[in-house]
């Protein structure tokens, strides 16, 4: 498992605002949602981790970078849910990828 970096991509003539999630293992881009910046970063990181099969392996922690990107790292343990916006578990109790805050 690797760290995930998310960043905001401003709108262009062809595309609206987006968020990119990337690691050495892959990358993806999602369209901006109305949930606020940190939730958009979180959603992008969750989507990439889920695509790479990293869901359910522990709690992910976020840290902001000076350029506005966010770095996500996993503790590698299965643990319970959290209410903190800067950490999350990849799967809910039903085994589905959540899109809402825990």
C-alpha positions as CSV (number, residue, x, y, z in Angstrom):
1,X,0.0,0.0,0.0
2,X,1.2,3.5,-0.8
3,X,0.3,7.1,0.2
4,X,-2.3,8.8,-1.9
5,X,-2.0,12.5,-2.9
6,X,-5.2,14.5,-3.8
7,X,-5.3,17.9,-5.4
8,X,-7.8,20.4,-6.7
9,X,-7.9,20.9,-10.5
10,X,-9.6,24.2,-11.5
11,X,-12.2,24.4,-14.3
12,X,-11.2,24.7,-17.9
13,X,-13.3,25.5,-21.0
14,X,-14.0,21.8,-21.4
15,X,-14.3,20.6,-17.8
16,X,-15.6,21.8,-14.5
17,X,-13.7,21.8,-11.2
18,X,-12.2,18.4,-10.4
19,X,-10.1,16.6,-7.8
20,X,-7.3,14.2,-8.7
21,X,-6.1,11.3,-6.6
22,X,-2.8,9.6,-7.4
23,X,-0.3,7.2,-6.1
24,X,2.5,5.2,-7.8
25,X,-0.1,2.5,-8.4
26,X,-2.6,4.6,-10.3
27,X,-4.6,7.8,-10.5
28,X,-8.2,9.0,-11.1
29,X,-10.1,12.3,-11.4
30,X,-13.5,13.0,-10.0
31,X,-15.9,15.9,-10.6
32,X,-16.3,18.4,-7.8
33,X,-19.3,17.8,-5.5
34,X,-21.0,20.4,-3.3
35,X,-19.7,18.8,-0.1
36,X,-16.8,21.2,0.6
37,X,-13.1,20.9,-0.3
38,X,-12.0,18.4,2.3
39,X,-14.9,16.0,1.5
40,X,-14.0,16.2,-2.2
41,X,-10.4,15.3,-1.4
42,X,-11.6,12.5,0.8
43,X,-14.0,11.2,-1.8
44,X,-11.2,11.2,-4.4
45,X,-8.8,9.3,-2.1
46,X,-11.5,6.8,-1.1
47,X,-12.4,6.1,-4.8
48,X,-8.7,5.5,-5.7
49,X,-8.1,3.3,-2.7
50,X,-11.2,1.3,-3.5
51,X,-10.2,0.9,-7.1
52,X,-6.8,-0.3,-6.1
53,X,-8.2,-2.8,-3.6
54,X,-7.0,-1.0,-0.5
55,X,-10.3,-0.6,1.2
56,X,-10.8,-2.2,4.6
57,X,-7.1,-2.2,5.5
58,X,-7.2,0.4,8.2
59,X,-7.8,4.0,9.0
60,X,-6.5,6.7,6.6
61,X,-5.1,9.9,7.9
62,X,-4.8,13.2,6.0
63,X,-2.3,16.0,6.1
64,X,-2.4,19.2,4.1
65,X,0.6,20.4,2.0
66,X,1.7,24.0,1.3
67,X,0.5,23.8,-2.3
68,X,-3.1,22.9,-1.2
69,X,-2.8,19.1,-1.9
70,X,-3.6,16.6,0.7
71,X,-1.6,13.5,1.5
72,X,-3.4,10.3,2.8
73,X,-1.6,7.5,4.6
74,X,-3.0,4.3,6.0
75,X,-2.2,2.8,9.4
76,X,-2.6,-0.7,7.9
77,X,-4.9,-2.0,10.7
78,X,-8.6,-2.8,10.6
79,X,-10.2,-0.4,13.2
80,X,-13.5,1.1,14.0
81,X,-15.2,4.1,12.5
82,X,-14.4,7.7,13.3
83,X,-16.1,11.1,13.3
84,X,-12.9,13.0,12.4
85,X,-13.0,14.7,8.9
86,X,-9.3,14.0,8.5
87,X,-9.3,10.3,9.0
88,X,-11.7,7.6,7.7
89,X,-12.2,3.9,7.2
90,X,-12.6,2.7,3.7
91,X,-15.6,0.4,4.2
92,X,-18.8,0.7,6.3
93,X,-20.1,-2.2,8.4
94,X,-22.0,-3.6,5.3
95,X,-18.8,-3.8,3.3
96,X,-19.7,-0.9,1.0
97,X,-17.6,2.1,0.2
98,X,-19.2,5.0,2.1
99,X,-19.6,8.5,0.6
100,X,-20.9,10.1,3.8
101,X,-18.9,11.1,6.8
102,X,-18.8,8.5,9.6
